[in-house]
Amino acid sequence: MMTERPSGKHMPPKPRTTGTISDGEAYTAQELRLRLGLGAWAWRTLRQRGLKIRKIGKQRLILGADVLRFIESLPAEGDIAEESFGGA
């Protein structure tokens, strides 16, 4: 299904995001933010906390394996160290 731009040009439909992160895939920052539902503040926090981003030319990519490993390293809800993202 194609959608039409105001100028009359057709563009492909936007891909659906499932929220799935696969350890064998690489993601752009924009795609990863969409899949995880992250806003700008949360994304900056992940970067500041050490999420690895790899640069190839002008393209910045994040490996799914790095994302999953990073998320697993965060304290689980109810853990004593819930301060990771400013939680109470």
N, C-alpha and C positions, 0 to 999 in steps of 0.2 A: 504494500500500500504506500503510495507516494502522497505527500502533502504538497500544497502549492504555496509558494512565497507570494507576497503581494506583487512582485515584479513579473509574475507568471512563470518563473523558473521552478522546476520540481526539485525536491530534496528528499533523501531517504528518511524513513521514520527514525525517531530517536530510539536507540537500543534500550531495552528494559534492563534495569539493574536489579539483581536478585539479592544483593548483599552477601553473596558467596565469595570467599577469598580462597583461591587454590594455591597450594604451595609450589606448584610447577608453572605458575604464570607470572608475568611482569605487568604492572599497572602504571598508568600515568597518575600523577598526583590528583588530577581532576576526577579520573575514573574511580580512584580509591576513595576519595572524599565522598563521592556519590554513593558508592557501594556501602560505605560505613555510616553514611548520613551525618558527616561531620561538618560543622561550621568552621569559620575562619579561626576562632579562638581555640577550639579543640585541636584543629590541625597544627597550629603553631605550638601548642602544648606538646603534641606528639613529637614534633621536630625537636623541640628543646629538650625533651626527655630521651632523645637518642635514636629515633626511628631512622634507619639508614635509607638514603636516597642516592641512587647511582646516576651519573650523568654520562650520556653517550651523545656527543655532539651538543646540540641545543636541547635534546630531549632528556627529561628527568624521569627515571623509572624507579619503582619500588617493587622489589620481589615479594611475591606472596608469602614465601617461606619466612622472610624477614618480618613481615607484618604479623604473621601468626606467632612467631617466636616472641616478638615485642609484646603482643597482647597477652600471651601466656605469662610473661614476666611481671605483669601488673598485678597488684593485690586484688583478690576476689572480694566481692561485696561481703561485708561482715568481718573482714580481716581487720586487725588492729591498725594497719598502716593505710587507711583509706584516703590519705591526703593526696594521692597521686594526681587527682584532677580537682582538688579543692573540695572534696566531699566532706560532709560533717562527721 
